[in-house]
Amino acid sequence: MTQDGNPADNPGKGAPPERARPTGGQRAPMLAEADTALEALYARHQKVYPREVHGLFAGLRVLLASLTLGIFYGLPWLNWGAGRQAFLIDLPERKFNLFTWTFWPQDLFYLAVILILSALLLFFFTAMLGRVWCGFACPQTVWTEVFLWIERKTDGDNMKQMRLAKLPWNHEKILKRTGKYGAWILFSLWTGFTFVGFFTPIRELTVSAFALTLGPWETFWVFFYGLATFGNAGFLREQVCIYMCPYARFQGAMFDPNTLIISYDKARGEPRGARGRVVDPKSQSLGHCIDCTLCVQVCPTGIDIRNGLQYQCIACAACVDVCDTVMDKMEYPRGLIRYTTENALEGKPSRILRPRVLAYGGLLAAIAVALVISVLLRIPLDVDVIRDRNTLYRETDEGLVENVYTLRILNMDNSAHAYQLSADGIESLRMQSDVERVTIESGQVRELVVRLQADPVNLKERSSHIRFRVQAEDSTKLVATEEARFLGPVIR
């Protein structure tokens, strides 16, 4: 057969080059590498024991953790006014207390705006500073720091924790495990109790808890949220960030060469190697990295930042603090591991103000200003007008044209008010109702049937524009208007 007839006889035609096909000797290492990667997917999780670190960023993490935890645990106990909880999501009453304001289901629009603002704020800071939210303010990070602090107090530092984990169960291990888990459980239950206190008045909740009369739903959510805290911060820890959090997956889409990220200066640090402090690294052709692996030991997710940016990195900057400490001891310049940009590492200029950041910042400012103005100008009174559709209009014994409407008035203020009703839009328009003034309690909805009567001579068209007006007697600011249509014949 000719060369064109059999591809096997002509590797240049119809078949890939021979070098693209691994030989038997090459195939074995490749299969071994594939098996190793596959085993890694199913390997048992190795617990990370992060080493305690001190420094600028560690202090900042403690400060922000104290601030966020202080807000979480203290806010439910803050009162505003006469015994009114300042922050309360009251689901049975369908209202939300936020300091001086009370929001109702009709104000759900504000929640949507706040969620949009939160997303834009996250994108804004990520585009500029990387994953600072994950490293310094994320609830998973904050509560994990507390659980780690408790663990260090009961079990000791990371080396003692690893030794204790390998020991058989003895008196010392039982005592330390009991102390640690007991403290974790108490803290978790306190967290769950505080969480429920955002939905049920926390002072009433406390009295019920001590009297052992907590309702079934309150009991369920205290234990459910406590269990979630215990599991996520006590056991899962970095696995939540690596495997469960979606933010770790799409963060790369928000990074660009001008984003500040935790980076290892490979040009300065390589080749790495151990040496004495008095040894000149240049004399041994070494970089500034002494390969102490402390950056790996302090990492809460157990990665080696020297391998480059990885999605597991939460930008907590623990490796920055510990590396700066080592550089100080070696009398080398700080910043071998630092917050920097990809452009800066490559010797290119970095730009903080760039189109993406300006777009996020502009949208944030516009939406935030609009939200603040809307809340400040918000009137805690809502009126709906429903026209009687069974009858378009009718004529009274006096020869007037009458339309019937149902007014639904919602008092969204914190106190009761008496309201006066009126209507205009047609000359000599008269209102007939069972009551001329109506008193409505806070959060209450009242429905009133009103009849509007007009002289047909004053009707210029079959459908006339009218406006209802509801005003509180004790406040000129509590005024709400609603437009409607008045139907009737047109006299030619």
N, C-alpha and C positions, 0 to 999 in steps of 0.2 A: 504494500500500500504506500502511496505517496505521502510526503510530509503533510500536505494539506488534508489528507484523508483521516489521519489519526492524531488528535491533539497530544496524546501521550508521547508520540514520536517527535513532536515539535513544540517544546515548551514555550517558544516565542509566540505561538498563535493559539488562541482559544484556551490557554491555561495560564494561571498566575506564575510569575517567576519562581524558580526553585527556592530562592532565598526567603520568599514569603511563607514557605511551608517549614515549620519547625521539624527538625530531624528527631529521631528517637532520643538522642542525648539531650536535645534542647527541650523536648516536650516534658520530660520528667520534672525539671525545676519549675516549669510553668504550672504544671498540675499541682505541685506541692505548694506553690504560692497561692493558687486559687483555693486549695483546701484550707490553707491558713486563714485567708480572708473569710471563707465561709464559716470556719470555726469561731472566728471573732464575732460574727453576728449572733451566734448561739452560746457564746461563752458566758459563764456566770458573772454577774456584776461584781466588780471589785470595789469595795467601799473606799471612798476617798476620806482621808484624815488630814484636812488642811492644817498646816502649821500656823500658829498665831503670829501676826505681824503687826508692827507699829510703824507709824510714819504719817505723813501729811494726808494721804488719801484714806488711810485707816481711821484717822481721827475724823475726817469728813464723813465717812460712812457711819461712825458711831453717832455723830451729831445729827445726821439726817434720820437715822434709825430712831433716835430718841425723840426727834420732832414728830415723825410720822406715828410712832407708837403712842406718844403723848396725846396727839390729836385723836387717834382711834379710841383709846381707853378713857380719855377725859371728856370728849365732846358730848357723849350721852348724859353726863352729869351736869352739864351747863344749862341753867335755866335762863329764860328771857321773859321778863315781865312777871306777872303774878302766877308763879308756879307752873309756867308753861315751858316744857322742854324745848331747848333752842333748836335741836336737830332731831326730828322725829318723822319717820315714814309711817303714818297711821293708816294702815290698810283697812281696818273695819270702818273708820270714819271717812276713808277715801280722801285724805288730805296729807300734805307734806309741810311740816313746820321747818322753816329755815330762818332762824333769828327773828327779825321783825316781820317777815313775809309768811303767808300761808298760801300754798299752791294746791290746786284741785285738779281733777282729771281733765278739765277744760284747758289747763295750762301744760298739757303733755308736750306741746310744741317746744317749750323751753328745755325739756329733757333731751329731745332730739338735737337741739342746737348745742347743748353742753357736750353730748357725745361726739358731735362733729368737731367741736373745739378741742376735745381731748385727743382725738385722732390726729388732727393737724398739729397740735402741740408736740405729740410724740414724733411725728414725721419731721417737724422743725428741728427739734433737739438732736434727733438721730442723724439728720443730714449734716449738722454742724459738729456734734460731739460724739457720734457713734452711740453705743449702747449704754449711755450713762443711766438711763432709767433702770435697766436690768441690774446694773452694778450697785446702785445707791438708793433707789426708792421703790423698786418692785416689792410687793408684799411677800413674795416667795423668798427673796433675798433678805429682807428685813427680819422675818420670823426665823429663817434659818440661822441668822447671826445670833439671835437670842438663844435658840436651841444649842448652838455650838458653844456659846458662853456657859450655859448650864452644864454641858458635857465636860467642858474643861474644868469646871469647878468640882465636879464629882469624880471624874476619871483621870484628870491630869492633862498634860500636853499631848500632842499627837503621837509621840513615841510611846508614852505610857498607855494611851488608848489602844495602840496596835498590840502591845504586849498583853494588855488585859484581855483583848479579844481572843488571843491564842491560848490563854490559860484555861484549864478545865474549871468546871464550876466548883468553887470553894467558898469559904466564908467571906473572903475579901471581895470576890467577884459578885456574889449575891448581894452583899451590903451596898456596893457601889451601883450595881444595876438597879436595885430597889430605890436608892436615892435619886438616881437619874430619871428613871421612868416615872417615879412619883412626882418629881418636880415638873417633868414634861406634861403629865396628865393634869396637874393642877393649873398650870399655865394655859393648857389647851382649853380646859373647861372655863377658865376665866375669859379667854378669848371668845369662846362660843356664847357665853353669857352676855358679854359686851355687844357682840354682834346682834343678838336678839334685842338688846336694849335700844337699838336704832329703830325697831319696829313696835316694840311695846314699851310704854314709859318705864324707864329703868328703876325708878324708885318703887313703883308698884311691883315690878318684877322681883326686886330684892326682898320685899316683904313676903311675896308669895314663895320665894325660894326658901327663906328661913322657916316659913310655916309649912313647907312641904306641900303646897297647894298649887304648884305650877300646872298650867293647862297642858293638855297633850301635845299641842303644836309647839308651844314654847319649849317643852322638854325635848321634843324631837329635834328642833333646830339647835338647841344648846349642845346636845350630844353630837349631832351631825357635823356642825361646824367645828366643834372641838376635835372630833375624829379626823376631819380633813386637815386641820392644823397639825395635829399629832403625826399623821401619816406623811404629809407633804414636807414639813420642816424637820421632822425627826428622822424619817427613813428614806423617802424618795430624794429629797434635797436636789442635787445637781441633775438627777434624772428628769425632773420636771422641766428644767431649762433645756436639756439636750433633746428629750424625746417628746415631751408633751406640749411645750409652749410653741405656738405657731410663729411668734415674733422672731424666734431664732432662725426660722427658715426663710422669711422674706426680708430680713434686715439687709442682706446684700444688695437688694434692689434699691435701697435708699442710700447706699454708700457711693461715693465718688472719690477721685484722687485727692480732693480737698477736705475730706471728712477726717476729723481727729479720731484716731484709733490707737489702741495699745500695740506698739510695734517694737520689735527687737532690731537694733541696728547691726545687721549682719556684716556690713563692710567694716565696722569698727570692732565687732566682737570676734570675728573669725580670723584665723583658726583658733578654736577654744582649747583650753588645756590648763591643768593645775600647775601652780608655781608658787614660790614664796613671795612675800610682800616686797622684799627688797630686790627681787629679780626684775630686770628690765625686760618687758615682754618682747621688745623689738630684737633683743639679742638672741631670743629663742624662736623668733619668727612666729610669735603668738599674738592673738588679739586680746582685747580686754576681758573677754569672758573667761572666767577661771573654771567653768564647768562644775560649779558647786551644786547645781540643781535645786537651789533654794526657790527659784521662780516656779518650779514644778511643785515643790512641797507646799507652797502657800496657796496654790491655785485651788479654788473651791470646786472646779469642775475637772481637775486632774490633768490638764493639758500642758504641753510644753510650748510656750509662746515663741520659742526660738525656731519652731517649725513654720512660722508664718501665721497670718490671721486665720482663725478657725471659727466656725459657726458656734462652737461650744463656749467661746470666750464671752463673758458677760461684762467685760470692761470694768471690773471692780478695782483694778489698779493695784492689787496686792503684790503682784510681781514687780511693779514699779517701785514700791516702797522697799521691798526686801533687796532688790538689786541696787538701789541707791545706797542702802546701808553697806552692802558689800563693796561698792565702789569707794565709799568713804574710808573703809578699813584698808583697802588696797591703795588708797591715795590716787585713784583714777578719777577723771571727771564723771559727774553723774550723767544719767540719761542714756545708758546703754539700752535699757528698756524704758520707754517713755510714751507719753501721749504725743503723737505727731501725725503727719499726713503722708500719704504715699508720695506726693510730689516732693515734700521736704526730704524724704529718705533718698529720693533720686536726684537731689540737688536742684529741683525746680521750685519756682515761687509758688506759694500757696495763697489762695484767695478765700477769705471768709464770706464776703458778700458776693454771691454769685446768683444766677437766675433762679435756681431752685430754692435757695434760702430766701431770696426776696419775695418769691411767689408765696411760699409758706407764711412768711412774716406778714405780708400784705393781707392775705386772707384771714390770718389770725386776728390782726388788728381790726379789720373791718367787721368781722363777725362778733368779736368781743365788744366793740363799741356799740354795735347795733343791739346786742343782748342787754348790755347795761342800761342803755337808753330805754329799751322796751320794758325792762323790769321797773325802772324808776317811774315811768309814765303809766305803768299798769294800773287800771282801775279795778278794785276788787268787787265788781258788780257785773253781772251778766244777764242780758235780757234776750229771750227768743220770742218771736211773734209767729204764731201759727194761725193762718186765716181759715175760717170755716169754709170748707170746699163743698159742703152739701148744698148750700144756697149761695148763688153769686151775690145777690142783694135782694132786699125786700123793701116795700114801701110801708111806712107807718100810717096810723090813722091821721096824723098831722100832715101827711103828704111828703114827709122826709124820706130820703134814701138811707137805709141802714145796712151796715156790714158788721159781722160778728168775728171776733178774734179771741184767741187764747194766748195770754201772756205768761211765759215761764220766767220767773225772776229768781236768780241765784245770788244769795249774799255770800261773797267769798271773803268778807272781812272777818276779823277775829272777835267782833262783838255784834250784838243785835242792832238793827236800825229800823226806823219807821220811814217808809217811802211814800212820796206823792206821785201820782200818775197823771200824765197829760198827753195830748196829741195835737199836732198842727199840720198844716200843708194845704188845707182847704178853708176858705173863708167861712167863718161862723160854724166851724166844726164842733160838734158836741159829743161828749163822752158819757155813756151810761154804764154804770157798774154797780155791783152790790156794795162795794166799799170804795171810798175815795182815797184812803190811806191804808197801807198794809205794813204790819210789823213782821220782820223775818229774822229768825235767829241765825247765828253764824253757821254757815255751811248748809243752811236749809234752802229748799226749793219750794216756791209757792206758785201755783197755777191760778190765774184769774181769768174769768170770761168777761170781756168788755165789748160794748156795742158803740160803734161810731155812727153818728147821724149827721147828714149834710143836706142842705137845701139843693134840689136838683138844678136850680138856677145857677148855683155856684160851680157846677161841674162842667169843666171845659172840654173834657174828653171822657171816654168810657172807662179808662184806667188812670186814676190820678195818683200822684206820688204823695204819701203822707209819712209822718215820722212820730214814733212813740218816744216819750221821754219819761225816765224814772229817776227821781232824785231823792237822796236822803234828806230828812228834815234837819238833821244835826250837823251836816257837812256839805259844803258847796262843791267839794271835790268828788263826792260819790254820786256821779251822774252818768247814766248810760242811755244811749239812744239806739233805736233800731228802726230801720225803714221798712215800709210795707206798701201795698197797693190798695186803693179804694175803688171798687167797681160800681158803676151805675149808668143810667141812661144819659144821653146827651140831648138837651132840648135845643132844637134849631130855632 
